């Protein structure tokens, strides 16, 4: 589980922070809305060395980017 926080779009870039397992060890990611390409990444210390949480954050952000009109400020991401 992770929480995407501070989601916002600015000049075609979707920015967000991710908090794996409510650890407080925040990472961040920015993706280009037009093609989903990662333009900036700061991995959470909780997420090293495999970046599993980061990958789930990026996947969900790409889904959100497809509907730019209703980007929430925060999203809970869960998987099994």
C-alpha positions, 0 to 999 in steps of 0.5 A: 500500500502507498499513498500518493500525495500532493498530486498536481499538474503544471505545464503538462507534468504531473507531480506527486509524492508517495509514502510507502506503507505510511512510513513517512519516508517520502519519495517523489515522481514527475511524469509527462502527461502526454506520454507518461514518461518519467521526467524526475524521480526521487526514491523513498528510502523505504523503497530501496533497492527494488523500487516496488512502491515507486513502480506502483506510484508511477503506474497509478499516476499514468492512469490519473494522467489520462483524465486530467480534469479530475486529478485528486490531491491524494490517492490510496494505492493498494495491490495484492 
